[in-house]
Amino acid sequence: MLHYVNHRLIGGGVSFQIPDGYFIDLVPGIEFDNGVRLLSPDESFSVELRVEEDCEGAVKELTSVLNDLEPVEICSVEPITMNGLSGYHATYRCLRYQFYEAWFDVDKTTALSLAVETQGNIMDIDVGAIVTHVDPRVEPK
């Protein structure tokens, strides 16, 4: 469960915010215990944010996603750091959708995942601006 405090969603020792103008996607049948799915203001892409507990670390989790999907990688797995969080990100495409996905390590067994999904060209989306507006950060315990 996520807790909303001072315009931020908090869970698992990490917090993030919903960028202005985005819609909360309440898709029936898709439920997240520790996450939220958002639609962009023009509904051309979605952003999924989840706090993943009992995971094996950002690089292993992202690599596992890529192995399971067998996508075409547009940008391979590379390190990323933001607000004291370190992790890995990649850009890839599957049959009908294209994705940007970042996993940030919160601690040894918890990670924050951020995935942008579109039916269009993922390279047309400023994912850097999305990550900046989401503003992921570690919360003091």
NUVEX-620781 format. One line per 8 residues: for each residue x, y, z of N, C-alpha, C. Coordinates in Angstrom, 3 decimals, padded with zeros to 6 digits, m for minus. Example, Ala and Ser with C-alpha at 12.3 -4.5 7.8 and 13.67 -1.06 7.14 Angstrom:
013.190 m005.690 007.800 012.300 m004.500 007.800 013.200 m003.300 007.800 ~ 012.850 m002.250 007.080 013.670 m001.060 007.140 012.900 000.030 007.870
//
This chain:
000.836 m001.167 000.000 000.000 000.000 000.000 000.890 001.241 000.000 ~ 000.481 002.240 m000.745 001.211 003.497 m000.805 000.525 004.526 000.082 ~ 001.318 005.418 000.667 000.817 006.459 001.551 001.046 007.796 000.853 ~ 000.032 008.658 000.816 000.141 009.964 000.168 000.444 011.029 001.217 ~ 001.627 011.653 001.130 002.047 012.674 002.087 002.784 013.775 001.325 ~ 002.402 015.032 001.562 003.085 016.184 000.959 003.260 016.038 m000.556 ~ 002.197 015.676 m001.235 002.166 015.562 m002.695 003.061 014.454 m003.247 ~ 003.367 013.452 m002.393 004.209 012.338 m002.821 003.569 011.036 m002.375
003.723 009.987 m003.177 003.330 008.643 m002.799 004.541 007.964 m002.188 ~ 004.368 007.361 m001.011 005.475 006.784 m000.267 005.187 005.317 000.022 ~ 006.189 004.470 m000.158 006.070 003.054 000.169 007.420 002.381 000.065 ~ 007.691 001.436 000.947 008.920 000.656 000.868 010.191 001.455 001.002 ~ 010.131 002.623 001.667 011.334 003.425 001.858 011.672 004.345 000.707 ~ 010.768 004.481 m000.260 011.005 005.338 m001.418 009.739 006.152 m001.679 ~ 009.884 007.286 m002.358 008.707 008.082 m002.708 008.839 008.595 m004.138 ~ 007.697 008.990 m004.679 007.658 009.580 m006.017 006.414 010.440 m006.107
006.351 011.265 m007.132 005.169 012.089 m007.326 004.557 011.849 m008.696 ~ 003.289 012.190 m008.802 002.572 012.079 m010.069 002.740 013.410 m010.797 ~ 003.242 013.389 m012.027 003.398 014.651 m012.763 002.044 015.328 m012.994 ~ 002.042 016.653 m013.025 000.818 017.411 m013.272 000.191 017.015 m014.601 ~ m001.130 016.939 m014.600 m001.875 016.686 m015.825 m002.083 015.222 m016.169 ~ m001.438 014.311 m015.444 m001.578 012.882 m015.727 m002.866 012.343 m015.115 ~ m003.382 011.268 m015.700 m004.578 010.604 m015.207 m004.167 009.339 m014.465 ~ m004.855 009.021 m013.383 m004.656 007.738 m012.718 m005.502 006.732 m013.474
m004.866 005.691 m013.979 m005.526 004.675 m014.803 m006.109 003.594 m013.891 ~ m007.400 003.559 m013.801 m008.088 002.580 m012.964 m008.629 001.460 m013.838 ~ m007.736 000.686 m014.429 m008.107 m000.394 m015.330 m008.609 m001.587 m014.514 ~ m009.837 m002.030 m014.749 m010.320 m003.215 m014.019 m009.453 m004.433 m014.319 ~ m009.178 m005.201 m013.283 m008.382 m006.411 m013.460 m006.896 m006.197 m013.292 ~ m006.460 m004.938 m013.312 m005.045 m004.640 m013.092 m004.948 m003.938 m011.754 ~ m004.392 m004.627 m010.786 m004.290 m004.067 m009.454 m002.838 m004.131 m008.989 ~ m002.416 m003.089 m008.319 m001.072 m003.018 m007.777 m001.178 m002.814 m006.273
m000.480 m003.629 m005.501 m000.452 m003.407 m004.063 000.370 m002.177 m003.727 ~ 001.458 m001.992 m004.424 002.381 m000.892 m004.127 002.741 m000.133 m005.385 ~ 001.736 000.255 m006.150 002.037 000.968 m007.375 000.843 001.682 m007.948 ~ 001.102 002.354 m009.043 000.064 003.123 m009.717 000.386 003.150 m011.216 ~ m000.662 003.162 m012.017 m000.514 003.291 m013.472 m001.136 004.625 m013.868 ~ m000.382 005.403 m014.642 m000.807 006.737 m015.051 m000.914 006.811 m016.562 ~ m001.795 007.663 m017.046 m001.880 007.967 m018.473 m001.411 009.397 m018.684 ~ m000.657 009.616 m019.748 m000.173 010.956 m020.065 m001.363 011.869 m020.376
m001.172 013.176 m020.291 m002.276 014.096 m020.551 m002.954 013.883 m021.910 ~ m002.182 013.496 m022.934 m002.784 013.238 m024.251 m003.116 011.763 m024.465 ~ m002.919 010.947 m023.437 m003.218 009.509 m023.440 m002.440 008.723 m024.500 ~ m001.274 009.251 m024.907 m000.471 008.565 m025.926 000.491 007.540 m025.321 ~ 000.682 007.589 m024.003 001.531 006.617 m023.340 001.103 006.477 m021.890 ~ 001.564 005.401 m021.265 001.282 005.193 m019.848 002.596 005.130 m019.082 ~ 002.496 005.393 m017.784 003.635 005.311 m016.880 003.195 004.444 m015.706 ~ 003.943 003.389 m015.467 003.643 002.508 m014.346 004.769 002.623 m013.329
004.390 002.881 m012.079 005.355 003.004 m010.989 004.996 001.985 m009.930 ~ 005.987 001.170 m009.530 005.741 000.134 m008.515 006.914 000.034 m007.559 ~ 006.587 m000.146 m006.299 007.595 m000.482 m005.305 007.589 m002.002 m005.219 ~ 008.703 m002.613 m005.592 008.829 m004.065 m005.633 009.606 m004.537 m004.412 ~ 008.964 m005.366 m003.594 009.627 m005.927 m002.424 009.997 m007.373 m002.710 ~ 010.923 m007.908 m001.962 011.405 m009.278 m002.166 011.947 m009.477 m003.576 ~ 012.675 m008.505 m004.074 013.285 m008.654 m005.392 014.793 m008.827 m005.233 ~ 015.461 m009.104 m006.331 016.880 m009.454 m006.299 017.794 m008.333 m006.773
017.295 m007.126 m006.810 018.113 m006.003 m007.241 017.739 m005.528 m008.629 ~ 017.993 m004.255 m008.872 017.568 m003.596 m010.099 018.081 m004.274 m011.369 ~ 019.358 m004.558 m011.439 019.912 m005.115 m012.676 019.349 m006.511 m012.945 ~ 019.207 m007.329 m011.905 018.657 m008.680 m012.100 017.194 m008.623 m012.520 ~ 016.421 m007.726 m011.905 015.001 m007.624 m012.228 014.792 m007.129 m013.660 ~ 015.519 m006.093 m014.056 015.383 m005.574 m015.419 015.852 m006.610 m016.435 ~ 016.953 m007.256 m016.170 017.448 m008.304 m017.071 016.440 m009.439 m017.186 ~ 015.788 m009.789 m016.089 014.782 m010.841 m016.097 013.590 m010.456 m016.975
013.158 m009.202 m016.877 012.059 m008.717 m017.728 012.446 m008.862 m019.196 ~ 013.643 m008.424 m019.527 014.091 m008.486 m020.920 014.233 m009.927 m021.403 ~ 014.704 m010.822 m020.550 014.815 m012.227 m020.940 013.444 m012.860 m021.154 ~ 012.485 m012.519 m020.289 011.138 m013.076 m020.400 010.423 m012.597 m021.663 ~ 010.575 m011.324 m021.998 009.863 m010.752 m023.145 010.547 m011.018 m024.476 ~ 011.847 m011.230 m024.441 012.652 m011.372 m025.658 012.388 m010.233 m026.645 ~ 012.510 m008.984 m026.178 012.228 m007.847 m027.058 013.424 m007.494 m027.937 ~ 013.202 m006.541 m028.812 014.293 m005.929 m029.559 014.740 m004.735 m028.737
015.993 m004.741 m028.305 016.498 m003.630 m027.494 016.818 m002.442 m028.397 ~ 016.331 m001.283 m027.986 016.645 m000.044 m028.690 017.867 000.584 m028.030 ~ 017.857 000.645 m026.704 019.004 001.082 m025.909 019.223 000.020 m024.845 ~ 020.406 m000.539 m024.787 020.676 m001.651 m023.884 020.684 m001.212 m022.420 ~ 020.770 m002.175 m021.534 020.767 m001.932 m020.093 021.996 m001.104 m019.715 ~ 021.745 000.027 m019.047 022.809 000.928 m018.612 022.495 001.428 m017.213 ~ 023.517 001.837 m016.455 023.285 002.369 m015.114 022.587 003.728 m015.161 ~ 021.832 004.024 m014.100 021.168 005.322 m013.948 021.218 005.699 m012.464
021.387 006.986 m012.182 021.389 007.482 m010.808 020.540 008.736 m010.748 ~ 019.699 008.825 m009.698 018.878 010.020 m009.498 018.537 010.165 m008.021 ~ 018.752 011.322 m007.484 018.403 011.645 m006.093 018.917 010.599 m005.105 ~ 020.112 010.114 m005.318 020.685 009.128 m004.407 020.257 007.701 m004.682 ~ 019.365 007.488 m005.634 018.959 006.134 m006.024 019.782 005.702 m007.228 ~ 020.316 004.507 m007.175 021.062 003.959 m008.300 020.288 002.774 m008.857 ~ 020.412 002.564 m010.151 019.725 001.446 m010.774 020.158 001.277 m012.216 ~ 019.234 000.708 m012.997 019.509 000.414 m014.403 018.270 000.712 m015.225
018.496 001.078 m016.504 017.376 001.341 m017.399 017.683 000.821 m018.792 ~ 016.605 000.637 m019.563 016.724 000.157 m020.939 015.509 000.617 m021.722 ~ 015.658 000.663 m023.025 014.558 000.986 m023.935 014.435 m000.179 m024.907 ~ 013.206 m000.657 m025.121 013.015 m001.830 m025.965 011.634 m001.826 m026.606 ~ 011.480 m002.698 m027.598 010.170 m002.812 m028.244 009.791 m004.279 m028.359 ~ 008.508 m004.504 m028.269 007.932 m005.831 m028.485 007.065 m005.722 m029.734 ~ 006.195 m006.656 m029.944 005.407 m006.703 m031.167 004.607 m005.428 m031.416 ~ 003.790 m004.998 m030.444 002.902 m003.850 m030.660 003.250 m002.630 m029.821
004.094 m002.807 m028.820 004.382 m001.727 m027.886 005.873 m001.475 m027.777 ~ 006.211 m000.254 m027.377 007.587 000.102 m027.098 007.659 000.598 m025.654 ~ 008.808 000.363 m025.008 008.935 000.612 m023.582 010.246 001.295 m023.230 ~ 010.178 002.082 m022.171 011.354 002.525 m021.431 011.133 001.979 m020.033 ~ 012.139 001.349 m019.450 011.979 000.783 m018.120 013.220 001.076 m017.289 ~ 012.986 001.561 m016.058 014.067 001.835 m015.113 013.747 001.149 m013.797 ~ 014.771 000.569 m013.199 014.671 m000.049 m011.873 015.702 000.615 m010.993 ~ 015.257 001.133 m009.838 016.138 001.784 m008.869 016.200 000.930 m007.612
017.420 000.653 m007.135 017.590 m000.083 m005.876 017.281 000.834 m004.705 ~ 016.393 000.379 m003.811 016.093 001.106 m002.584 016.929 000.519 m001.453 ~ 016.936 m000.800 m001.350 017.804 m001.534 m000.436 018.054 m002.907 m001.056 ~ 018.560 m003.844 m000.277 018.947 m005.152 m000.840 017.780 m005.943 m001.424 ~ 016.558 m005.728 m000.928 015.416 m006.521 m001.399 014.260 m005.681 m001.919 ~ 014.429 m004.369 m002.021 013.358 m003.477 m002.480 013.860 m002.621 m003.626 ~ 012.992 m002.444 m004.633 013.334 m001.603 m005.778 012.109 m000.808 m006.210 ~ 012.347 000.305 m006.863 011.293 001.094 m007.491 011.405 000.873 m008.984
010.316 000.433 m009.609 010.336 000.275 m011.070 009.461 001.354 m011.701 ~ 009.925 001.860 m012.813 009.225 002.874 m013.587 009.225 002.396 m015.032 ~ 008.034 002.221 m015.609 007.940 001.760 m016.994 007.051 002.699 m017.793 ~ 007.535 003.132 m018.944 006.767 003.948 m019.877 006.428 003.047 m021.059 ~ 005.153 003.014 m021.441 004.691 002.128 m022.520 003.903 002.937 m023.544 ~ 004.163 002.684 m024.829 003.445 003.373 m025.893 003.263 002.461 m027.097 ~ 002.229 002.733 m027.860 002.078 002.052 m029.144 002.800 002.833 m030.228 ~ 003.222 004.040 m029.907 003.974 004.868 m030.840 005.466 004.587 m030.727
006.258 005.569 m031.117 007.710 005.457 m031.055 008.186 005.949 m029.693 ~ 008.770 005.076 m028.904 009.237 005.430 m027.565 010.278 006.544 m027.617 ~ 011.012 006.648 m028.715 012.040 007.677 m028.838 011.430 009.072 m029.004 ~ 010.129 009.159 m029.286 009.448 010.447 m029.381 009.007 010.973 m028.015 ~ 009.162 010.161 m026.977 008.742 010.535 m025.628 009.975 010.961 m024.830 ~ 009.872 012.085 m024.162 010.976 012.588 m023.345 010.945 011.878 m021.992 ~ 011.500 010.655 m021.954 011.454 009.869 m020.719 012.293 010.517 m019.621 ~ 013.318 011.256 m019.988 014.117 011.967 m018.993 013.264 012.973 m018.225
012.389 013.679 m018.928 011.498 014.639 m018.274 010.500 013.919 m017.371 ~ 010.024 012.752 m017.807 009.086 011.979 m016.985 009.759 011.561 m015.686 ~ 010.961 011.001 m015.779 011.689 010.572 m014.583 011.946 011.766 m013.671 ~ 012.303 012.906 m014.241 012.535 014.110 m013.447 011.273 014.554 m012.724 ~ 010.122 014.535 m013.411 008.861 014.950 m012.790 008.358 013.940 m011.759 ~ 008.638 012.660 m011.970 008.287 011.636 m010.987 009.149 011.821 m009.742 ~ 010.379 012.273 m009.938 011.284 012.650 m008.866 011.443 011.551 m007.812 ~ 011.905 010.361 m008.199 012.061 009.285 m007.220 013.150 009.595 m006.201
012.891 009.243 m004.930 013.895 009.486 m003.893 013.670 008.563 m002.707 ~ 014.756 008.341 m001.981 014.688 007.532 m000.771 014.057 008.372 000.330 ~ 013.178 007.762 001.097 012.556 008.414 002.237 013.235 007.945 003.520 ~ 013.530 008.864 004.445 014.120 008.432 005.713 013.152 007.551 006.481 ~ 013.709 006.513 007.123 012.854 005.581 007.868 012.740 005.982 009.308
//
